[in-house]
């Protein structure tokens, strides 16, 4: 490995070792009204990946997608749908990580709309989960409970738009 290549890798690793700031972090109620869940929205993680790797420095592909269930409730005439997807994120140099994502929707009037939403959600979740394996900056820090308990208390910096 050349010195220049080693330097580029070290620079990239230093970026990926940084943790997400409060402007990248969101919260929502947990299942069944449980404790709040801390997460990063898909579009924010994708924007970060574009900043870190370059818009043409990474790609994602769907390795597998399964419709886990489509249940129709005769009484309510509504659909409950769940979809899983295995997604691969590949960097320009060929390094890749894969992970599984999941999407679900309950009480949908439309089977097609439910499948559409669930597939997109599963793919976005898979991309986020695969990207996090590259480092803290792309979401791995959100698995550190001590970090998340502190970061959610911080004020989000105001960004001036020109």
HELIX and SHEET records of a PDB file:
HELIX    1   1 UNK A    3  UNK A   17  1                                  15    
HELIX    2   2 UNK A   22  UNK A   24  5                                   3    
HELIX    3   3 UNK A   31  UNK A   33  5                                   3    
HELIX    4   4 UNK A   42  UNK A   53  1                                  12    
HELIX    5   5 UNK A  111  UNK A  132  1                                  22    
HELIX    6   6 UNK A  136  UNK A  138  5                                   3    
HELIX    7   7 UNK A  140  UNK A  143  5                                   4    
HELIX    8   8 UNK A  145  UNK A  151  1                                   7    
SHEET    1   A 2 UNK A  26  UNK A  28  0                                        
SHEET    2   A 2 UNK A  37  UNK A  39 -1                                        
SHEET    1   B 3 UNK A  58  UNK A  73  0                                        
SHEET    2   B 3 UNK A  78  UNK A  91 -1                                        
SHEET    3   B 3 UNK A  96  UNK A 108 -1                                        
END                                                                             
